[in-house]
Amino acid sequence: MELYSYDCMRIEPSQQLPLHKQDTWELIYIVTGKGMRILGDSQTGFSEGELAFIPPNIPHQWSFDPYHLDQDGMVCYVTLTFRTEFVDRFMSTFPELTERLEALKSTTSVLSFDDETTRKIGDLLTKMQYEDNIERMPYIFRLFLLMTSDKSRPHVIGNPVSRDRTTQRVNKIKEYTTSHYSRSITIDMIAEHVGMNRSSFCTFFKKATGQTYITYLNKLRVDRACFLLRQDRFTVTEVCNMVGFNDVPYFNRCFKNFRGISPKEYMEGSVTNRQIIKAKKPTPMRPKKL
């Protein structure tokens, strides 16, 4: 039985894992790629340079956007997984770390850290790909110190999923929607996916989440559209089709309803802001950090 394992993965977005959980701890750092993630009871967007520390038995999934890849059409992330026994061995070897590592073992929610700690952890994780298992041990020691430091300022980005049937069903709906939002999804399709009829599904989802399924789906699509519009690589019509609307007037209405402005205004504002920032950087009298 391996006490820990390390992987640096470069894959196509279609090769990403479905929603899953394991009995080990996992530290994951996104090198290249953006998209949506499920971490326990949380569903949020993510981008490169982000980090998550996931306790055992918390369901998680990273759905990478197929439009944000490296030059070879890949996404990249690194993971360090380890068993609780591995932490116990560290404590027996370095008893002065017992209090800090016991606190780490007591973690029950998915954590991330402040920007500086995240950057340092990311640097260590990426450098570990050039070492063998023995040579990685000093890196892991340093990672434990960083994660348990008083300066790391950990914050919760996902909680354990409740085991009641309602929560499980809602998570199943969200998982399906996250994976298929760019395609045509009907109420009948998603209701069948969770074993309900149309009427029961609509009543269930509204009661469980406080919003209709169409509202939830459209908001998710608009959130993904914002990301694509900021790239300044696609037209409004192309983005409309990429996120599953397939009707530009309806896309415009939904977008303005959630964002207060039209997709075109949003795109033009994002491009203008980037141009202003770029224009300021070479000015010698301005500080380097804007």
Order of alpha helices (4+ residues) and beta strands (2+ residues): beta-beta-beta-beta-beta-beta-beta-alpha-alpha-beta-alpha-alpha-beta-alpha-alpha-alpha-alpha-alpha-alpha-alpha
